[in-house]
């Protein structure tokens, strides 16, 4: 397998590559290879990301959305005493 050295990678590009690699739990090398293959049409990219948990969704609501959700689900905290007789 051949090696290629790429010069002139600025901090913005390096940080973007590191972020993608960390998010996908891959090495930077594997991330760069995957991105190159996708860009050249040699590897199909997923239309939608595959999630195995809800970590990517946590903290995405605004304060207003969170308050609206709390208000809408507050009724679930009430106990109907007649159901427990």
N, C-alpha and C positions, 0 to 999 in steps of 0.2 A: 504494500500500500504506500502510495506517495504522500509526501508531506508538502505543504505549501505554507509559506510565511506571509502574513499580511501585515503590512506596515501602515502607520498613520491612523490607528484606531484612537479616536479622541475619547474623552471621559464620558460624553453623552452616549456614544455607541457602546462603550464598554459597560456602562451602567445598565443600559437597556438589555444587553445580552445576559448579564448577570441576573437581572430580574426575571427574564424569561426562563433561564436555566433553573433558578431556585423555584419558581412557580411550577415548573414541569418536573422537578426533582431529577434533573439531568446534569451532566457535566457541561461546561461551556463548549467544549469540543463537539459533543453530540448535538448540542443545541445549534451551533453554527452549521454543522453538516445537514441537519434537518431543515433549517431555514434556506440553505442553498438549494437543496433538493426540491423544496416547495417552490422556490422562486424560478427554478429551471423547468418545472413541470414534471420532475422525476418522482415526486412523492405527493400524493394527494393530502391536503390538509383537511382536518375535520371541520364540518360546518358548525358544529356546536361542541364546546368543550365537554369532556367527560368528568363528572364530579363523583367523588366517593364520599363526600360529606357536604356540609353546608357552610364551611369556613369562608368560601368566596362570597357568600351572601351576608354574613354577619356584619352588622354595622353599616348597612347600605341605606337604611331608612333615615329620613330626615326626622327631626324632633316632632314636627307636625304629624308625620305619618305614624310614628310610634305612639303618639298620644291618641290618634284616631283609632288605632288598633286596640289600645288599652280600653278605650271607651266602648268599642264595639264588642269586646270579649269580656267586659266586666260582669255581665249577667251569668257567665259560666262559674263564677265564684259563689253564687247564691245557692243555698241548699233548700230544696223543696221539702219541707218537713212532712207533708202528707205522703210523699213517696217512701219515707223511711218508717212508717207506722206498721 
